[in-house]
Amino acid sequence: MLISSIELREIRLPLIHFFETSFGRTTERRIILVRVTDNHGAEGWGECTAGEEPFYSDEWTESAWATL
């Protein structure tokens, strides 16, 4: 098996109810989807649900995108 392609997509999912903290209000969730396809056409999907901003963790959507 050889990887023939890797595709990244960012989607924004609206939340049913907003999430609010002292940092502000969130009404959607940004998620990175990854699709990997091999030379036989088999594919697999993965996701990264890092935070919106680097508040309490170094992992956030922008840094995850750059790393991937």
mmJSON file of the N, C-alpha and C atoms, coordinates in Angstrom:
{"data_MODEL":{"atom_site":{
"group_PDB":["ATOM","ATOM","ATOM","ATOM","ATOM","ATOM","ATOM","ATOM","ATOM","ATOM","ATOM","ATOM","ATOM","ATOM","ATOM","ATOM","ATOM","ATOM","ATOM","ATOM","ATOM","ATOM","ATOM","ATOM","ATOM","ATOM","ATOM","ATOM","ATOM","ATOM","ATOM","ATOM","ATOM","ATOM","ATOM","ATOM","ATOM","ATOM","ATOM","ATOM","ATOM","ATOM","ATOM","ATOM","ATOM","ATOM","ATOM","ATOM","ATOM","ATOM","ATOM","ATOM","ATOM","ATOM","ATOM","ATOM","ATOM","ATOM","ATOM","ATOM","ATOM","ATOM","ATOM","ATOM","ATOM","ATOM","ATOM","ATOM","ATOM","ATOM","ATOM","ATOM","ATOM","ATOM","ATOM","ATOM","ATOM","ATOM","ATOM","ATOM","ATOM","ATOM","ATOM","ATOM","ATOM","ATOM","ATOM","ATOM","ATOM","ATOM","ATOM","ATOM","ATOM","ATOM","ATOM","ATOM","ATOM","ATOM","ATOM","ATOM","ATOM","ATOM","ATOM","ATOM","ATOM","ATOM","ATOM","ATOM","ATOM","ATOM","ATOM","ATOM","ATOM","ATOM","ATOM","ATOM","ATOM","ATOM","ATOM","ATOM","ATOM","ATOM","ATOM","ATOM","ATOM","ATOM","ATOM","ATOM","ATOM","ATOM","ATOM","ATOM","ATOM","ATOM","ATOM","ATOM","ATOM","ATOM","ATOM","ATOM","ATOM","ATOM","ATOM","ATOM","ATOM","ATOM","ATOM","ATOM","ATOM","ATOM","ATOM","ATOM","ATOM","ATOM","ATOM","ATOM","ATOM","ATOM","ATOM","ATOM","ATOM","ATOM","ATOM","ATOM","ATOM","ATOM","ATOM","ATOM","ATOM","ATOM","ATOM","ATOM","ATOM","ATOM","ATOM","ATOM","ATOM","ATOM","ATOM","ATOM","ATOM","ATOM","ATOM","ATOM","ATOM","ATOM","ATOM","ATOM","ATOM","ATOM","ATOM","ATOM","ATOM","ATOM","ATOM","ATOM","ATOM","ATOM","ATOM","ATOM","ATOM","ATOM","ATOM","ATOM"],
"id":[1,2,3,4,5,6,7,8,9,10,11,12,13,14,15,16,17,18,19,20,21,22,23,24,25,26,27,28,29,30,31,32,33,34,35,36,37,38,39,40,41,42,43,44,45,46,47,48,49,50,51,52,53,54,55,56,57,58,59,60,61,62,63,64,65,66,67,68,69,70,71,72,73,74,75,76,77,78,79,80,81,82,83,84,85,86,87,88,89,90,91,92,93,94,95,96,97,98,99,100,101,102,103,104,105,106,107,108,109,110,111,112,113,114,115,116,117,118,119,120,121,122,123,124,125,126,127,128,129,130,131,132,133,134,135,136,137,138,139,140,141,142,143,144,145,146,147,148,149,150,151,152,153,154,155,156,157,158,159,160,161,162,163,164,165,166,167,168,169,170,171,172,173,174,175,176,177,178,179,180,181,182,183,184,185,186,187,188,189,190,191,192,193,194,195,196,197,198,199,200,201,202,203,204],
"type_symbol":["N","C","C","N","C","C","N","C","C","N","C","C","N","C","C","N","C","C","N","C","C","N","C","C","N","C","C","N","C","C","N","C","C","N","C","C","N","C","C","N","C","C","N","C","C","N","C","C","N","C","C","N","C","C","N","C","C","N","C","C","N","C","C","N","C","C","N","C","C","N","C","C","N","C","C","N","C","C","N","C","C","N","C","C","N","C","C","N","C","C","N","C","C","N","C","C","N","C","C","N","C","C","N","C","C","N","C","C","N","C","C","N","C","C","N","C","C","N","C","C","N","C","C","N","C","C","N","C","C","N","C","C","N","C","C","N","C","C","N","C","C","N","C","C","N","C","C","N","C","C","N","C","C","N","C","C","N","C","C","N","C","C","N","C","C","N","C","C","N","C","C","N","C","C","N","C","C","N","C","C","N","C","C","N","C","C","N","C","C","N","C","C","N","C","C","N","C","C","N","C","C","N","C","C"],
"label_atom_id":["N","CA","C","N","CA","C","N","CA","C","N","CA","C","N","CA","C","N","CA","C","N","CA","C","N","CA","C","N","CA","C","N","CA","C","N","CA","C","N","CA","C","N","CA","C","N","CA","C","N","CA","C","N","CA","C","N","CA","C","N","CA","C","N","CA","C","N","CA","C","N","CA","C","N","CA","C","N","CA","C","N","CA","C","N","CA","C","N","CA","C","N","CA","C","N","CA","C","N","CA","C","N","CA","C","N","CA","C","N","CA","C","N","CA","C","N","CA","C","N","CA","C","N","CA","C","N","CA","C","N","CA","C","N","CA","C","N","CA","C","N","CA","C","N","CA","C","N","CA","C","N","CA","C","N","CA","C","N","CA","C","N","CA","C","N","CA","C","N","CA","C","N","CA","C","N","CA","C","N","CA","C","N","CA","C","N","CA","C","N","CA","C","N","CA","C","N","CA","C","N","CA","C","N","CA","C","N","CA","C","N","CA","C","N","CA","C","N","CA","C","N","CA","C","N","CA","C","N","CA","C","N","CA","C","N","CA","C"],
"label_alt_id":[null,null,null,null,null,null,null,null,null,null,null,null,null,null,null,null,null,null,null,null,null,null,null,null,null,null,null,null,null,null,null,null,null,null,null,null,null,null,null,null,null,null,null,null,null,null,null,null,null,null,null,null,null,null,null,null,null,null,null,null,null,null,null,null,null,null,null,null,null,null,null,null,null,null,null,null,null,null,null,null,null,null,null,null,null,null,null,null,null,null,null,null,null,null,null,null,null,null,null,null,null,null,null,null,null,null,null,null,null,null,null,null,null,null,null,null,null,null,null,null,null,null,null,null,null,null,null,null,null,null,null,null,null,null,null,null,null,null,null,null,null,null,null,null,null,null,null,null,null,null,null,null,null,null,null,null,null,null,null,null,null,null,null,null,null,null,null,null,null,null,null,null,null,null,null,null,null,null,null,null,null,null,null,null,null,null,null,null,null,null,null,null,null,null,null,null,null,null,null,null,null,null,null,null],
"label_comp_id":["MET","MET","MET","LEU","LEU","LEU","ILE","ILE","ILE","SER","SER","SER","SER","SER","SER","ILE","ILE","ILE","GLU","GLU","GLU","LEU","LEU","LEU","ARG","ARG","ARG","GLU","GLU","GLU","ILE","ILE","ILE","ARG","ARG","ARG","LEU","LEU","LEU","PRO","PRO","PRO","LEU","LEU","LEU","ILE","ILE","ILE","HIS","HIS","HIS","PHE","PHE","PHE","PHE","PHE","PHE","GLU","GLU","GLU","THR","THR","THR","SER","SER","SER","PHE","PHE","PHE","GLY","GLY","GLY","ARG","ARG","ARG","THR","THR","THR","THR","THR","THR","GLU","GLU","GLU","ARG","ARG","ARG","ARG","ARG","ARG","ILE","ILE","ILE","ILE","ILE","ILE","LEU","LEU","LEU","VAL","VAL","VAL","ARG","ARG","ARG","VAL","VAL","VAL","THR","THR","THR","ASP","ASP","ASP","ASN","ASN","ASN","HIS","HIS","HIS","GLY","GLY","GLY","ALA","ALA","ALA","GLU","GLU","GLU","GLY","GLY","GLY","TRP","TRP","TRP","GLY","GLY","GLY","GLU","GLU","GLU","CYS","CYS","CYS","THR","THR","THR","ALA","ALA","ALA","GLY","GLY","GLY","GLU","GLU","GLU","GLU","GLU","GLU","PRO","PRO","PRO","PHE","PHE","PHE","TYR","TYR","TYR","SER","SER","SER","ASP","ASP","ASP","GLU","GLU","GLU","TRP","TRP","TRP","THR","THR","THR","GLU","GLU","GLU","SER","SER","SER","ALA","ALA","ALA","TRP","TRP","TRP","ALA","ALA","ALA","THR","THR","THR","LEU","LEU","LEU"],
"label_asym_id":["A","A","A","A","A","A","A","A","A","A","A","A","A","A","A","A","A","A","A","A","A","A","A","A","A","A","A","A","A","A","A","A","A","A","A","A","A","A","A","A","A","A","A","A","A","A","A","A","A","A","A","A","A","A","A","A","A","A","A","A","A","A","A","A","A","A","A","A","A","A","A","A","A","A","A","A","A","A","A","A","A","A","A","A","A","A","A","A","A","A","A","A","A","A","A","A","A","A","A","A","A","A","A","A","A","A","A","A","A","A","A","A","A","A","A","A","A","A","A","A","A","A","A","A","A","A","A","A","A","A","A","A","A","A","A","A","A","A","A","A","A","A","A","A","A","A","A","A","A","A","A","A","A","A","A","A","A","A","A","A","A","A","A","A","A","A","A","A","A","A","A","A","A","A","A","A","A","A","A","A","A","A","A","A","A","A","A","A","A","A","A","A","A","A","A","A","A","A","A","A","A","A","A","A"],
"label_entity_id":["1","1","1","1","1","1","1","1","1","1","1","1","1","1","1","1","1","1","1","1","1","1","1","1","1","1","1","1","1","1","1","1","1","1","1","1","1","1","1","1","1","1","1","1","1","1","1","1","1","1","1","1","1","1","1","1","1","1","1","1","1","1","1","1","1","1","1","1","1","1","1","1","1","1","1","1","1","1","1","1","1","1","1","1","1","1","1","1","1","1","1","1","1","1","1","1","1","1","1","1","1","1","1","1","1","1","1","1","1","1","1","1","1","1","1","1","1","1","1","1","1","1","1","1","1","1","1","1","1","1","1","1","1","1","1","1","1","1","1","1","1","1","1","1","1","1","1","1","1","1","1","1","1","1","1","1","1","1","1","1","1","1","1","1","1","1","1","1","1","1","1","1","1","1","1","1","1","1","1","1","1","1","1","1","1","1","1","1","1","1","1","1","1","1","1","1","1","1","1","1","1","1","1","1"],
"label_seq_id":[1,1,1,2,2,2,3,3,3,4,4,4,5,5,5,6,6,6,7,7,7,8,8,8,9,9,9,10,10,10,11,11,11,12,12,12,13,13,13,14,14,14,15,15,15,16,16,16,17,17,17,18,18,18,19,19,19,20,20,20,21,21,21,22,22,22,23,23,23,24,24,24,25,25,25,26,26,26,27,27,27,28,28,28,29,29,29,30,30,30,31,31,31,32,32,32,33,33,33,34,34,34,35,35,35,36,36,36,37,37,37,38,38,38,39,39,39,40,40,40,41,41,41,42,42,42,43,43,43,44,44,44,45,45,45,46,46,46,47,47,47,48,48,48,49,49,49,50,50,50,51,51,51,52,52,52,53,53,53,54,54,54,55,55,55,56,56,56,57,57,57,58,58,58,59,59,59,60,60,60,61,61,61,62,62,62,63,63,63,64,64,64,65,65,65,66,66,66,67,67,67,68,68,68],
"pdbx_PDB_ins_code":[null,null,null,null,null,null,null,null,null,null,null,null,null,null,null,null,null,null,null,null,null,null,null,null,null,null,null,null,null,null,null,null,null,null,null,null,null,null,null,null,null,null,null,null,null,null,null,null,null,null,null,null,null,null,null,null,null,null,null,null,null,null,null,null,null,null,null,null,null,null,null,null,null,null,null,null,null,null,null,null,null,null,null,null,null,null,null,null,null,null,null,null,null,null,null,null,null,null,null,null,null,null,null,null,null,null,null,null,null,null,null,null,null,null,null,null,null,null,null,null,null,null,null,null,null,null,null,null,null,null,null,null,null,null,null,null,null,null,null,null,null,null,null,null,null,null,null,null,null,null,null,null,null,null,null,null,null,null,null,null,null,null,null,null,null,null,null,null,null,null,null,null,null,null,null,null,null,null,null,null,null,null,null,null,null,null,null,null,null,null,null,null,null,null,null,null,null,null,null,null,null,null,null,null],
"Cartn_x":[0.844,0.0,0.887,0.577,1.249,0.196,0.452,-0.479,-0.367,-1.502,-1.489,-1.978,-2.814,-3.26,-3.718,-3.556,-4.051,-4.8,-6.031,-6.873,-7.332,-7.17,-7.63,-8.824,-9.816,-10.987,-11.307,-11.674,-12.146,-13.637,-14.389,-15.828,-16.195,-17.299,-17.816,-19.221,-19.376,-20.662,-21.352,-22.552,-23.271,-23.713,-23.562,-23.99,-25.491,-26.144,-27.579,-27.801,-26.942,-26.98,-25.578,-25.483,-24.169,-23.46,-22.147,-21.3,-20.629,-20.794,-20.29,-19.401,-18.252,-17.345,-16.96,-16.044,-15.572,-14.777,-14.331,-13.603,-14.541,-15.814,-16.759,-17.736,-18.483,-19.533,-19.15,-19.37,-19.104,-20.424,-20.655,-21.897,-21.658,-20.383,-20.055,-18.785,-18.54,-17.35,-16.57,-15.304,-14.433,-13.778,-13.863,-13.311,-12.508,-11.353,-10.543,-10.791,-11.173,-11.331,-10.149,-9.671,-8.538,-8.971,-8.761,-9.031,-7.714,-7.374,-6.156,-6.577,-6.024,-6.336,-5.054,-5.164,-3.97,-3.998,-2.952,-2.817,-3.827,-4.569,-5.616,-7.006,-7.079,-8.356,-9.041,-8.469,-9.05,-8.811,-9.783,-9.634,-10.02,-9.453,-9.771,-9.955,-10.79,-11.085,-10.676,-10.233,-9.914,-10.361,-10.359,-10.772,-9.894,-9.82,-9.119,-10.098,-10.404,-11.362,-10.668,-9.557,-8.812,-9.657,-9.239,-9.972,-9.881,-10.726,-10.766,-9.536,-9.07,-7.938,-7.054,-5.796,-4.895,-5.065,-6.249,-6.514,-5.787,-6.079,-5.5,-4.656,-4.526,-3.747,-3.035,-1.866,-1.143,-1.765,-2.676,-3.32,-4.584,-4.617,-5.801,-5.91,-7.018,-7.317,-6.241,-5.783,-4.789,-3.461,-2.999,-1.721,-1.855,-3.013,-3.235,-3.232,-3.865,-3.888,-2.465,-1.661,-0.278,0.539,0.308,1.035,0.645,-0.643,-1.107,-0.639],
"Cartn_y":[-1.181,0.0,1.242,2.157,3.451,4.549,5.567,6.695,7.489,7.67,8.427,9.86,10.107,11.486,11.689,12.919,13.356,14.659,14.701,15.887,16.419,17.711,18.366,19.247,19.205,20.08,20.664,21.922,22.54,22.767,22.29,22.523,23.286,23.975,24.724,24.21,23.617,23.07,24.033,24.472,25.347,24.553,25.155,24.514,24.708,23.717,23.832,24.931,24.951,25.994,26.588,27.883,28.514,28.041,28.184,27.853,29.144,29.501,30.796,30.639,31.324,31.392,32.857,33.107,34.482,34.982,34.06,34.445,34.894,34.562,34.947,33.829,34.029,33.09,32.396,31.084,30.294,29.775,29.982,29.52,28.444,28.124,27.082,26.37,25.215,24.415,24.177,24.578,24.344,22.978,22.168,20.817,20.602,19.95,19.591,18.124,17.836,16.462,16.117,14.884,14.412,13.148,13.128,11.924,11.451,10.195,9.592,8.488,8.51,7.509,6.787,5.449,4.7,4.401,3.742,3.478,2.455,1.77,0.829,1.468,2.717,3.422,3.34,2.592,2.534,3.877,4.297,5.581,5.467,6.344,6.441,7.9,8.129,9.489,9.651,10.84,11.183,12.603,12.982,14.337,14.896,16.195,16.914,17.929,17.798,18.702,19.572,20.164,21.051,22.283,23.016,24.208,25.338,26.335,27.482,28.375,28.547,29.417,28.69,29.098,28.437,28.961,28.772,29.291,28.478,27.189,26.353,25.215,25.135,24.085,24.677,24.142,24.606,24.096,23.127,22.59,23.389,24.025,24.747,24.581,24.964,24.667,25.171,26.399,26.961,26.214,25.896,25.18,23.738,23.124,21.757,21.724,22.711,22.785,22.887,23.763,23.945,22.667,21.971,20.735,19.631,19.517,18.48,18.78],
"Cartn_z":[0.0,0.0,0.0,-0.898,-0.962,-0.906,-0.13,-0.061,-1.349,-2.01,-3.263,-3.084,-2.066,-1.842,-0.405,0.038,1.344,1.112,1.572,1.372,2.728,2.934,4.159,3.84,4.715,4.577,5.94,5.942,7.179,7.044,8.019,8.016,9.288,9.205,10.355,10.646,11.813,12.214,13.174,12.847,13.774,15.009,16.168,17.407,17.595,18.167,18.453,19.495,20.506,21.531,21.637,21.792,21.899,23.169,23.171,24.316,24.747,26.018,26.469,27.7,27.65,28.796,28.986,29.898,30.093,28.887,28.005,26.793,25.676,25.773,24.734,24.416,23.358,22.956,21.655,21.603,20.406,19.865,18.577,17.953,16.903,16.625,15.658,16.088,15.488,15.8,14.526,14.505,13.35,13.506,12.473,12.494,11.221,11.352,10.19,9.88,8.645,8.171,7.28,7.397,6.605,5.87,4.555,3.761,3.161,3.406,2.867,1.905,0.689,-0.334,-0.717,-0.877,-1.279,-2.777,-3.255,-4.692,-5.206,-4.321,-4.733,-4.681,-4.271,-4.196,-2.843,-1.895,-0.55,0.131,0.923,1.604,3.062,3.842,5.258,5.629,6.628,7.079,8.539,8.89,10.266,10.538,11.795,12.144,13.245,13.286,14.34,14.903,16.158,16.794,17.841,17.439,18.34,18.66,19.662,20.07,19.055,19.244,18.341,18.483,19.695,20.008,21.021,21.144,22.102,23.535,24.125,25.469,26.544,26.633,27.686,27.122,25.799,25.148,23.938,23.627,22.439,21.15,21.262,20.067,19.766,18.605,18.162,16.656,16.087,14.687,13.736,13.902,12.979,13.044,14.251,14.365,13.894,14.12,13.64,12.116,11.483,10.014,9.468,10.062,9.606,9.804,10.9,11.18,10.213,9.947,9.015,7.61],
"occupancy":[1.0,1.0,1.0,1.0,1.0,1.0,1.0,1.0,1.0,1.0,1.0,1.0,1.0,1.0,1.0,1.0,1.0,1.0,1.0,1.0,1.0,1.0,1.0,1.0,1.0,1.0,1.0,1.0,1.0,1.0,1.0,1.0,1.0,1.0,1.0,1.0,1.0,1.0,1.0,1.0,1.0,1.0,1.0,1.0,1.0,1.0,1.0,1.0,1.0,1.0,1.0,1.0,1.0,1.0,1.0,1.0,1.0,1.0,1.0,1.0,1.0,1.0,1.0,1.0,1.0,1.0,1.0,1.0,1.0,1.0,1.0,1.0,1.0,1.0,1.0,1.0,1.0,1.0,1.0,1.0,1.0,1.0,1.0,1.0,1.0,1.0,1.0,1.0,1.0,1.0,1.0,1.0,1.0,1.0,1.0,1.0,1.0,1.0,1.0,1.0,1.0,1.0,1.0,1.0,1.0,1.0,1.0,1.0,1.0,1.0,1.0,1.0,1.0,1.0,1.0,1.0,1.0,1.0,1.0,1.0,1.0,1.0,1.0,1.0,1.0,1.0,1.0,1.0,1.0,1.0,1.0,1.0,1.0,1.0,1.0,1.0,1.0,1.0,1.0,1.0,1.0,1.0,1.0,1.0,1.0,1.0,1.0,1.0,1.0,1.0,1.0,1.0,1.0,1.0,1.0,1.0,1.0,1.0,1.0,1.0,1.0,1.0,1.0,1.0,1.0,1.0,1.0,1.0,1.0,1.0,1.0,1.0,1.0,1.0,1.0,1.0,1.0,1.0,1.0,1.0,1.0,1.0,1.0,1.0,1.0,1.0,1.0,1.0,1.0,1.0,1.0,1.0,1.0,1.0,1.0,1.0,1.0,1.0,1.0,1.0,1.0,1.0,1.0,1.0],
"B_iso_or_equiv":[0.0,0.0,0.0,0.0,0.0,0.0,0.0,0.0,0.0,0.0,0.0,0.0,0.0,0.0,0.0,0.0,0.0,0.0,0.0,0.0,0.0,0.0,0.0,0.0,0.0,0.0,0.0,0.0,0.0,0.0,0.0,0.0,0.0,0.0,0.0,0.0,0.0,0.0,0.0,0.0,0.0,0.0,0.0,0.0,0.0,0.0,0.0,0.0,0.0,0.0,0.0,0.0,0.0,0.0,0.0,0.0,0.0,0.0,0.0,0.0,0.0,0.0,0.0,0.0,0.0,0.0,0.0,0.0,0.0,0.0,0.0,0.0,0.0,0.0,0.0,0.0,0.0,0.0,0.0,0.0,0.0,0.0,0.0,0.0,0.0,0.0,0.0,0.0,0.0,0.0,0.0,0.0,0.0,0.0,0.0,0.0,0.0,0.0,0.0,0.0,0.0,0.0,0.0,0.0,0.0,0.0,0.0,0.0,0.0,0.0,0.0,0.0,0.0,0.0,0.0,0.0,0.0,0.0,0.0,0.0,0.0,0.0,0.0,0.0,0.0,0.0,0.0,0.0,0.0,0.0,0.0,0.0,0.0,0.0,0.0,0.0,0.0,0.0,0.0,0.0,0.0,0.0,0.0,0.0,0.0,0.0,0.0,0.0,0.0,0.0,0.0,0.0,0.0,0.0,0.0,0.0,0.0,0.0,0.0,0.0,0.0,0.0,0.0,0.0,0.0,0.0,0.0,0.0,0.0,0.0,0.0,0.0,0.0,0.0,0.0,0.0,0.0,0.0,0.0,0.0,0.0,0.0,0.0,0.0,0.0,0.0,0.0,0.0,0.0,0.0,0.0,0.0,0.0,0.0,0.0,0.0,0.0,0.0,0.0,0.0,0.0,0.0,0.0,0.0],
"pdbx_formal_charge":[null,null,null,null,null,null,null,null,null,null,null,null,null,null,null,null,null,null,null,null,null,null,null,null,null,null,null,null,null,null,null,null,null,null,null,null,null,null,null,null,null,null,null,null,null,null,null,null,null,null,null,null,null,null,null,null,null,null,null,null,null,null,null,null,null,null,null,null,null,null,null,null,null,null,null,null,null,null,null,null,null,null,null,null,null,null,null,null,null,null,null,null,null,null,null,null,null,null,null,null,null,null,null,null,null,null,null,null,null,null,null,null,null,null,null,null,null,null,null,null,null,null,null,null,null,null,null,null,null,null,null,null,null,null,null,null,null,null,null,null,null,null,null,null,null,null,null,null,null,null,null,null,null,null,null,null,null,null,null,null,null,null,null,null,null,null,null,null,null,null,null,null,null,null,null,null,null,null,null,null,null,null,null,null,null,null,null,null,null,null,null,null,null,null,null,null,null,null,null,null,null,null,null,null],
"auth_seq_id":[1,1,1,2,2,2,3,3,3,4,4,4,5,5,5,6,6,6,7,7,7,8,8,8,9,9,9,10,10,10,11,11,11,12,12,12,13,13,13,14,14,14,15,15,15,16,16,16,17,17,17,18,18,18,19,19,19,20,20,20,21,21,21,22,22,22,23,23,23,24,24,24,25,25,25,26,26,26,27,27,27,28,28,28,29,29,29,30,30,30,31,31,31,32,32,32,33,33,33,34,34,34,35,35,35,36,36,36,37,37,37,38,38,38,39,39,39,40,40,40,41,41,41,42,42,42,43,43,43,44,44,44,45,45,45,46,46,46,47,47,47,48,48,48,49,49,49,50,50,50,51,51,51,52,52,52,53,53,53,54,54,54,55,55,55,56,56,56,57,57,57,58,58,58,59,59,59,60,60,60,61,61,61,62,62,62,63,63,63,64,64,64,65,65,65,66,66,66,67,67,67,68,68,68],
"auth_comp_id":["MET","MET","MET","LEU","LEU","LEU","ILE","ILE","ILE","SER","SER","SER","SER","SER","SER","ILE","ILE","ILE","GLU","GLU","GLU","LEU","LEU","LEU","ARG","ARG","ARG","GLU","GLU","GLU","ILE","ILE","ILE","ARG","ARG","ARG","LEU","LEU","LEU","PRO","PRO","PRO","LEU","LEU","LEU","ILE","ILE","ILE","HIS","HIS","HIS","PHE","PHE","PHE","PHE","PHE","PHE","GLU","GLU","GLU","THR","THR","THR","SER","SER","SER","PHE","PHE","PHE","GLY","GLY","GLY","ARG","ARG","ARG","THR","THR","THR","THR","THR","THR","GLU","GLU","GLU","ARG","ARG","ARG","ARG","ARG","ARG","ILE","ILE","ILE","ILE","ILE","ILE","LEU","LEU","LEU","VAL","VAL","VAL","ARG","ARG","ARG","VAL","VAL","VAL","THR","THR","THR","ASP","ASP","ASP","ASN","ASN","ASN","HIS","HIS","HIS","GLY","GLY","GLY","ALA","ALA","ALA","GLU","GLU","GLU","GLY","GLY","GLY","TRP","TRP","TRP","GLY","GLY","GLY","GLU","GLU","GLU","CYS","CYS","CYS","THR","THR","THR","ALA","ALA","ALA","GLY","GLY","GLY","GLU","GLU","GLU","GLU","GLU","GLU","PRO","PRO","PRO","PHE","PHE","PHE","TYR","TYR","TYR","SER","SER","SER","ASP","ASP","ASP","GLU","GLU","GLU","TRP","TRP","TRP","THR","THR","THR","GLU","GLU","GLU","SER","SER","SER","ALA","ALA","ALA","TRP","TRP","TRP","ALA","ALA","ALA","THR","THR","THR","LEU","LEU","LEU"],
"auth_asym_id":["A","A","A","A","A","A","A","A","A","A","A","A","A","A","A","A","A","A","A","A","A","A","A","A","A","A","A","A","A","A","A","A","A","A","A","A","A","A","A","A","A","A","A","A","A","A","A","A","A","A","A","A","A","A","A","A","A","A","A","A","A","A","A","A","A","A","A","A","A","A","A","A","A","A","A","A","A","A","A","A","A","A","A","A","A","A","A","A","A","A","A","A","A","A","A","A","A","A","A","A","A","A","A","A","A","A","A","A","A","A","A","A","A","A","A","A","A","A","A","A","A","A","A","A","A","A","A","A","A","A","A","A","A","A","A","A","A","A","A","A","A","A","A","A","A","A","A","A","A","A","A","A","A","A","A","A","A","A","A","A","A","A","A","A","A","A","A","A","A","A","A","A","A","A","A","A","A","A","A","A","A","A","A","A","A","A","A","A","A","A","A","A","A","A","A","A","A","A","A","A","A","A","A","A"],
"auth_atom_id":["N","CA","C","N","CA","C","N","CA","C","N","CA","C","N","CA","C","N","CA","C","N","CA","C","N","CA","C","N","CA","C","N","CA","C","N","CA","C","N","CA","C","N","CA","C","N","CA","C","N","CA","C","N","CA","C","N","CA","C","N","CA","C","N","CA","C","N","CA","C","N","CA","C","N","CA","C","N","CA","C","N","CA","C","N","CA","C","N","CA","C","N","CA","C","N","CA","C","N","CA","C","N","CA","C","N","CA","C","N","CA","C","N","CA","C","N","CA","C","N","CA","C","N","CA","C","N","CA","C","N","CA","C","N","CA","C","N","CA","C","N","CA","C","N","CA","C","N","CA","C","N","CA","C","N","CA","C","N","CA","C","N","CA","C","N","CA","C","N","CA","C","N","CA","C","N","CA","C","N","CA","C","N","CA","C","N","CA","C","N","CA","C","N","CA","C","N","CA","C","N","CA","C","N","CA","C","N","CA","C","N","CA","C","N","CA","C","N","CA","C","N","CA","C","N","CA","C","N","CA","C","N","CA","C","N","CA","C"],
"pdbx_PDB_model_num":[1,1,1,1,1,1,1,1,1,1,1,1,1,1,1,1,1,1,1,1,1,1,1,1,1,1,1,1,1,1,1,1,1,1,1,1,1,1,1,1,1,1,1,1,1,1,1,1,1,1,1,1,1,1,1,1,1,1,1,1,1,1,1,1,1,1,1,1,1,1,1,1,1,1,1,1,1,1,1,1,1,1,1,1,1,1,1,1,1,1,1,1,1,1,1,1,1,1,1,1,1,1,1,1,1,1,1,1,1,1,1,1,1,1,1,1,1,1,1,1,1,1,1,1,1,1,1,1,1,1,1,1,1,1,1,1,1,1,1,1,1,1,1,1,1,1,1,1,1,1,1,1,1,1,1,1,1,1,1,1,1,1,1,1,1,1,1,1,1,1,1,1,1,1,1,1,1,1,1,1,1,1,1,1,1,1,1,1,1,1,1,1,1,1,1,1,1,1,1,1,1,1,1,1]
}}}
